[in-house]
């Protein structure tokens, strides 16, 4: 598998950790949406975080949605992930282009702007779980770290990175999420904090050739690390012409009739993967016949 996520435990189960390589996943998203470099970096970070958070869920049909609603020129990011490592997403403005930040790097925070992050977990219950936090830095990793602490009361460290090639393709993408359990000892927490502070950049580590496994060894240096699972992760959208047809049926007879009267084919677009679905007038008439 090219892109994958590893799950691990450390320090006698006091720490749980996830790490991912998502280069192909983020490159697929870039190609689907034709995103600018800074839009690719922002979307790629949230896709990577979302993929790891998705596999934290237990149920086969559980769905996680991450929404960044902020005032920057990117006009927000939406990502959804499932428990099998499949993830998809889009940004409001894929063409956003702004100057580099003071460090000469892609200015993700400037593109995202000030706002909120919503975390929605649909686990088949009557109501989905919804958590909302104010963005702390708009760099995505720190915002997810804050979300875990504020909404789930789980002290965590999140590192995410996307590095672009000069031709605007994705060179590296990946990250980690490390969390301490409620029974973790002070000594364990202190050593983990020390390790995390030493990590300057996820993309630098990926450039050095680190894998998800060795990323975790770096973050969890000095601890016994036990990898419990490896699973593929990919950009995957479950849209289809049949699903779009169901959406057309749901708009009702009146609107469908109006479309047919216009005598033109209708084109509908999936936000998540940017696929267009075209329905001819004859197909619209067939859909109308299926309407109750």
Residue pairs with C-beta under 8 A, 6 or more apart in sequence:
1 230
1 232
2 21
2 23
2 24
3 20
3 21
3 22
3 23
3 24
3 25
3 232
3 233
3 234
4 20
4 21
4 85
4 212
4 230
4 231
4 232
4 233
5 18
5 19
5 20
5 51
5 52
5 55
5 85
5 212
5 230
5 231
5 232
5 233
6 18
6 19
6 20
6 212
6 213
6 216
6 227
6 229
6 230
7 16
7 17
7 18
7 55
7 227
7 228
7 229
7 230
7 231
8 16
8 17
8 18
8 19
8 216
8 220
8 225
8 226
8 227
8 228
9 15
9 16
9 17
9 225
9 226
9 228
10 16
10 17
10 220
10 223
10 224
10 225
10 226
11 184
11 188
11 220
11 223
11 224
12 224
13 181
14 180
14 181
14 183
14 184
14 185
14 188
15 178
15 179
15 180
15 181
15 184
15 188
15 192
15 220
15 223
16 178
16 179
16 181
17 176
17 177
17 178
17 179
17 216
17 219
17 220
17 225
18 52
18 55
18 56
18 176
18 177
18 178
19 52
19 174
19 175
19 176
19 177
19 212
19 213
19 215
19 216
19 219
20 48
20 51
20 52
20 174
20 175
20 176
20 212
20 233
21 173
21 174
21 206
21 211
21 212
22 44
22 47
22 48
22 51
22 173
22 174
22 175
22 233
23 170
23 171
23 172
23 173
23 174
24 234
24 235
25 44
25 47
25 48
25 51
25 87
25 173
25 233
25 234
25 235
26 40
26 43
26 44
26 47
26 48
26 162
26 170
26 173
26 235
27 169
27 170
27 173
28 234
28 235
29 35
29 40
29 43
29 44
29 47
29 88
29 89
29 90
29 235
30 40
30 43
30 44
30 168
30 169
30 170
32 235
32 273
32 274
33 39
33 43
33 90
33 91
33 94
33 274
34 94
34 274
35 43
35 91
35 94
35 95
36 94
36 95
36 96
36 97
36 168
37 106
37 164
37 168
38 74
38 96
38 97
38 98
38 106
38 107
38 108
38 111
39 74
39 91
39 93
39 94
39 95
39 96
39 111
40 162
40 164
40 168
40 170
41 106
41 108
41 162
41 164
42 74
42 77
42 91
42 108
42 111
42 112
42 140
43 77
43 79
43 89
43 90
43 91
44 162
44 170
44 173
45 108
45 139
45 140
45 141
45 160
45 161
45 162
45 175
46 66
46 68
46 77
46 79
46 89
46 140
47 79
47 87
47 88
47 89
47 235
48 160
48 162
48 173
48 174
48 175
49 66
49 79
49 140
49 141
49 144
49 158
49 160
49 175
49 177
50 64
50 66
50 79
50 80
50 81
50 87
50 89
51 81
51 85
51 87
51 233
52 175
52 176
52 177
53 64
53 66
53 81
53 119
53 144
53 177
54 62
54 64
54 81
54 82
54 83
54 84
54 85
54 86
54 87
55 81
55 83
55 84
55 85
55 231
55 233
57 64
57 82
57 83
57 121
57 123
58 83
59 83
59 123
59 124
60 83
60 84
61 82
61 124
62 82
62 83
62 121
62 122
62 123
62 124
63 80
63 81
63 82
63 121
63 122
64 80
64 81
64 82
64 119
64 120
64 121
64 122
65 78
65 79
65 80
65 118
65 119
65 120
65 121
65 122
66 77
66 78
66 79
66 80
66 81
66 89
66 117
66 118
66 119
66 120
67 76
67 77
67 78
67 117
67 118
67 120
68 76
68 77
68 78
68 112
68 115
68 116
68 117
68 135
68 140
68 143
69 76
69 115
69 116
69 117
69 118
70 76
70 112
70 113
70 114
70 115
70 116
70 135
70 138
71 113
71 114
71 115
72 96
72 110
72 111
72 112
72 113
72 114
72 115
72 138
73 93
73 96
73 98
73 111
73 113
74 91
74 92
74 93
74 96
74 111
74 112
74 113
75 91
75 92
75 93
75 96
76 91
76 92
76 115
77 89
77 90
77 91
77 92
77 112
78 89
78 90
78 271
78 272
79 87
79 88
79 89
80 87
80 88
80 89
80 272
81 87
81 88
84 231
85 231
85 232
85 233
85 234
86 233
86 234
86 235
86 236
87 233
87 234
87 235
87 236
88 235
88 236
88 237
88 272
88 273
89 272
90 271
90 272
90 274
96 111
98 107
98 110
98 111
99 107
100 106
100 107
101 107
101 109
101 110
106 164
108 138
108 139
108 140
109 137
109 138
109 139
110 138
112 135
112 138
112 139
112 140
113 138
114 135
114 138
115 134
115 135
115 138
116 132
116 133
116 134
116 135
117 132
117 133
117 134
117 135
117 143
117 144
117 147
118 130
118 131
118 132
119 129
119 130
119 131
119 132
119 133
119 147
119 151
120 128
120 129
120 130
121 128
121 129
122 128
123 129
131 147
131 151
131 152
132 151
133 143
133 146
133 147
133 150
133 151
135 143
136 142
136 143
136 146
137 143
140 160
141 158
141 159
141 160
141 175
142 158
144 156
144 158
144 160
144 177
145 156
145 157
145 158
148 154
148 155
148 156
148 158
148 179
149 155
149 156
154 179
154 180
155 179
155 180
155 189
156 177
156 178
156 179
156 180
157 176
157 177
157 178
157 179
157 192
157 193
157 196
157 219
158 175
158 176
158 177
158 178
159 175
159 176
159 196
159 199
159 202
159 219
160 174
160 175
160 202
161 172
161 173
161 174
161 175
161 201
161 202
161 203
161 206
162 170
162 172
162 173
162 203
163 170
163 171
163 172
163 173
163 203
163 206
163 207
164 170
164 171
165 171
171 207
172 203
172 206
172 207
173 206
174 202
174 206
174 212
174 215
175 202
176 202
176 212
176 215
176 216
176 219
178 192
178 196
178 216
178 219
178 220
180 188
180 189
180 192
188 223
191 222
191 223
192 219
192 220
192 223
195 218
195 219
195 220
195 221
195 222
196 219
199 205
199 218
199 219
202 215
205 215
205 218
206 215
210 218
213 227
216 225
216 227
217 225
235 273
237 270
237 272
237 273
237 275
239 270
239 272
239 273
239 275
241 277
244 268
244 270
244 277
245 279
245 287
247 268
248 256
248 266
248 268
248 279
248 284
248 287
249 287
249 290
249 291
252 291
253 288
253 291
256 284
256 287
256 288
256 291
257 288
259 266
259 284
260 281
260 284
260 285
260 288
263 281
264 281
265 278
265 279
265 280
265 281
266 278
266 279
266 284
267 276
267 277
267 278
267 279
268 276
268 277
268 279
269 275
269 276
269 277
270 276
270 277
279 287
